[in-house]
Amino acid sequence: MIKKYIMTPGPTAISEEVLLEHARPLMHHRSPEFSKIFIEVTEKLKKLFKTQNDVFILTSSGTGAMEAGVVNFFSTGDKVLVASIGNFGERFKKICTRYGLNVIALDYEWGDTANPDDIKNALDNNPDIKGVLLQFSETSTGAINDIETIGNIVKNYPAILIVDAISGLGASNLETDNWGLDVVIGGSQKALSAPTGAAFISVSEKAWKLNESANLPRFYFDLGTARSYAQKTPPQTPWTPGISIIVAMNKALDMMFDEGLEKVFERHRVLSLAVQRAIEKMGLEPLVKDKSKRGFSVTSIEVPEGIEAKDITKIMRVKYGVTIAGGQGKLTGKIIRIGNLGYCGIFDIIVAISALEITLKELGYEFEAGSGITEVEKTFIENNYLNS
């Protein structure tokens, strides 16, 4: 028997406590029992988002919420600015293009981040831009955008700021209201460590103003309909939600707040730092070269010459039970990715780096065996993680 570990940037491992909640007998979505849980989860999500804005729970993957973030606020032919630093920035471009929007693309090297000055210049040169769309943490590379600075820029223009925070929310500090973020998107299967299948989206009053005139087609993802149902007594969803997922999310959110958000962020920082220092000690190259641009959710690692990425991921998964991710889009076959999101701790990182070391040795990569593990332990000790 091989014990299995999931070390991807989503979905992530789920605690026993959350799994038990997920296994509770099903309740009706219009029942008082579920209404109480639904209200609690919505309020807890507002606390996680650090917002007083409306927050809605959608039964979909994060991509569904990305689509909702487009179709609810724009009209055919509207000009939008998409700052793309990876595969999910490209996804925003595809969604906008599919719905007939006029996309101005700010394309950066995958592994780099968006330059706030470029966004300001684009807004100055195109006063008719209706929205700016980008990622907080780019899951495909591990880079993290300076959303605080970008938010403080965009709030001075008519455009709304739409942020895909799916892999960053809960791993790094994000302040929706203080930073002037109009639409923020999250997902259940990342730092929250809940089952897959739920996404959430916050909407500011500035965004609601655009919603009043938006004419893009929508039905299931119509946030106006969601808002009208949320204003009922008790609050409801317009369509049957992922009941068991939301019940599990309630417990997952409690666990985050019991730990304390600042401690959650610090844990993610130290875990990601341990991975980064370990792979560099092994002679591997991180995709994101600038340390200040690395997020706390996932580490992308360039595959050594002469070794196939698919061989690394397959051996680690099949032989050693450790599932990591490969590259996406144009980085397919060029990188591997180790996630440290959510229900993840010291020994998960040690296991992942150990499996990576053994696998690379099998594939003929030359380095000092054990050097990565030693660096992981050193990082934990230096950062006082063991006593936190």
N, C-alpha and C positions, 0 to 999 in steps of 0.2 A: 504494500500500500504506500502511495506517495501523498503526503499532506500537501494541499494546494494553497498557494498564496496568489492573490491578485494584486499586482503592483503596476496597474495601468493608470492613466490620468482620467479614468472613468470608463465603465462603472468601477466603483471602489468596494472594498470589503465592508461588510455590515456586521455590527455587533450582535451578540446573542440577544440582548435586550430589545433591540429594534426588530430583529427577526421574529421574536415572540409576539410583539405587537402586530406585526404584519400577518401573523397566523391567527389572529383573533377571528371568531365567527363573524361573518359578513353582516353588516347592518344596512338598513335602507338609507339612501342618501337624502331623503326628506324627513328622516326620523329625528326626534329631539336629541337622541344619543349622538348621532353624527353631527347635527347642527352645532352642538357644544364643541366638539373636536374641531370642526371646520373653522369656527370663530377663533378658537385658541391658536390654531396653526397660522391663520392669517395674521393675527396680532404678533405672533412670534417671528414671522417672516419680516414684518415691518421693523421689528427690533434688530434683526439680522441685517436688513438693508439700511438701517439707520435712516428711516424715513417716516414722514407723516402722510405721504402720498398713498393713493390707492394701490393695493397689491392684489393681484389675481392669481389663482392657481389653475393651470391648464393641464389637462390630461394628454400629454404629448412628450416627446423628447424635447431637448433644448432647441432643436431646429424649428419646431412648431412655434415656440415663443419668438424666435428670430423672425419668422414669417409674420407673426402677429405684430411684431414691432415695426414692420414695414407697412402692412396693408391697412392698419388703423389710422395712419397719420398723414398719408400722402395721396395725391391725385395723379392720374395719368399725365406723364410729361414733366412732373415736378423734378427739379434739380436737387440731387443729393450728393454729398461728399462721403466717399468710403475710403478710409485709411486702412490699407491691407498690409499686415505684417506676416501673413501665413495663410493656411488652408481655410480658416474660418472667416478671415477677411474676404477671401475669394468667395466664400459661400454667401456673405452679405451682398457682394456684387451680383452674384447669380440671381438671388431672390429679387433684388431691385430691378435688374434687367428683365427678368421674366414678367414682372408686373408693369413694364412700360415706363419706368422712371429713367430720367436722364442722369446717368452716373458719371460723376467726376471722380476719377480714381487717383489716390495717392498711394503708389505702390512702393514698398520698401523691401530690402533684402530679407528673406526669411531668416530670422535670428536677430534682426534689428527691431527697433521700435519706431513708432510714429513721432515725428518732430512737431511739437506744439506750434512752433513758428510757421511751419508749412500750412497747418490748418488755419491759423489766423490769416495768412496771406491769401489762401483760397477763399475764405469768407469775405475778405476785403475786396477781392477781385470779382467775386460773384455774389453780389448782395441778394440775389434771388434764390440762393441755396435754402432749401426748406429743412434739411436734416443732415447731421453728421453722424456717421455710423462707424463703430470700431469695437475692438475687443479690449477687455481689461487684461486678462491673461490669455495669451494665444496658445491654445492647447497643443497645437501642432509643432510648436517650437520651444515653448517654455519662457518666452519673452513676456514682459509685463509693461504695458503702456502707462505713461504718467497721466492717469485719468484726472487727478486733482487739478493739475495745471490746465489740461485741455478743457475741463469743466468750467474753470474760472474764465477761460477765453470765450467759449461758446455761449455762455449765459448772457453775454453782452450783445448778442446778435439775435435776429428773429428766428434763426434755425434752432431746432431741438437737437439734443445730444442723446443718441441711442447707444447703449453700452451692453455688449454681450459679456456678462460677468460669470458665465456658466462655470468655468473651472477656477475662477479667482475668488468668487463670493464664499466667504467662510475660511479661506486659506490666507488671505491678505486683507488688511483693513480697507474698507470701502465705505464712504460716507455719502449716500445718495443726496441728501438735502444740502449738507454743507458744501458739497462740491458742485452743486447745480446740475445734477444728472436728471434728465427728463424721463427717460425710459431705461430701465435696468432689467436684465434678463438673467435668471438663474435656473439651475436644474437639481433635481433630487439626488442624482447619482454621483455627485462629485464630493466636495468637502462635507456636505451634509451626511453622507454615508447612509442614505436611505435607498429603498428599491428604485429601480429605473421606472420611468413612465410619467413623471410629473415635472412640469416646468412652472416657473413663476415669473411675473412681470410687474414692475411698478410703473405708474404713470403720473406725471406731474400735471399741474393745472395748465402750464404752458403747452404741454403735449395735447391735453384735452381740447384746447382752443383749435389746434390743427385738425383734430378728429372731427370737429363740427362740419368742416368742409371737405374732408377726405372722401374720394369717390372710388377708391380701389375696391374690387369685389371681395367680399368676405362673408362668411356665415358662421362656421364653427369657431373661428378665431375672432369673432366680433367682440371687441372689448366693451363697446357701448352696451351690448346686450348683457355681458358679464357684470357691468356696473349696475344696470337696472336690477338684476337679480340679487346683487350684493346689498342693495338698499332695501330689500324686503325684510320683514320681521318674521322669523329669523333670517339672516343672510343665507343665500343659496347660490348654487351654480346653475347656469341655464341648461346644461346637459349633464348626463350621469358622469360623475367624476371617478377618478381612480380611488375608490373608497379605502381599500386596504393600504394603498401607498400613502395616503394622507394620514391615516391612523399611525402608520410607522413613522412618518415625518414628525408627528407630534412628539414622539419619544426621542427621535434623533435630535430635534431642536432642544429639547430639555437637557439632553446630555451635553450639547454644546454650551448652553448657558450655565449648567452646573460646573463645567470645567472653567468657564469664564472666557469671553471672546478674546481678550488680550493674550491669555495663555494658549488658546487655540492657534492664534496667529504666530505666537512664538514657537510653538511646537512645529508648525509647518515650516517656519524659517530654519530651525535647527535641523530638521529631517532633510530638507532639501540641500542645506549646506553640507551635511554629511555625505550625501550622494555626490555632490559636485566635487568635494575635496577627494573623495575616494577614487573617482574615475580619473581625476587628474594625476593622482599618485600612481595609478596604473598605467599612465602614459596615454590615456585616451583624451580626445579633444571634445569639449562641450561645444554645441552648436552656437550658443549665445556667448560670445567672447567677452563682452563687457559685463562684469559682475553686477554693476548697478542696474542692469536691464534684465536680470534674471528674476523670474517669479518664484513663488514658494510652492507651486503645485506639481511641477513635472520638470525633469532634467532630460534634455535631448543630447544624445551622444553620437558623435560621428563614428561611423563604422570603420575600423582599421582596413587599410588596403590589403586586398587578397582574401578578405573574409566576407561572407554573404550575411546580410542582416537577417534574412529569413532563417538561416542556419542557427544564428544566435537565439532568436525568439523560439524556434521550434525545440531546440535542445533544452533550453531553460524550462519550457512549458511541459514537454513530454517526459523528459528524463528526471527533472528536478522539481516539477510542480510549481514553478514560479512563472506567472504570466506577466510579461511586459509588453509594450506596444512597439510597433515598427513606425516608419515614417508615413506621412500622408502626402497626397498630391505630388509635387515635384521632388519631395524629399523621400519618396518611397524607395527603399533599398539603400538609402544613404545614411540614415540614422536609426537608432533605437531610442525608446523613451521609457524612463522609469518614473512612475508616479509615486507621490507620498501623501496623497489626499485622504482626509477624513479619518476613518478608524485605522490608524497606522501609527506604529510606535517604533521604539529602538530596535527591537529584534526583528521586525519586518524588514527594516533596512539592512540589518546584518545578514539576514537570510538572502535577500535579493542580491547584495553585493557578492556574497559567497558563491551563489549560483552563477553569477556573471563571471567571476574569476575562474571557477572550475570549467565553465563552458568555453571561455576564451583559451584556456590552456589546451583543452581538447582540440580546438580549431587551429592550434599552432601559433597563437599570438604570444610574443615574448614579453614577459614582465616578471617582477618579483612576486611570487605567490604569497598571498596574505597581506600585501601592502595596502590594498583597499580596505580590508577589514580593520587593520590597525588604525587607519586614518578615520574610519567611522567611529571607533571607540574613542579615539583621541578627541574628535569633534564633540562628542557627547559630554565627555569629561570637562573639556575646556569651557563649554557653554553651560556648565552646571545643570545639564538636562536631567541627570540621574536624581537630583534633589529637588526638582521643580514640582 
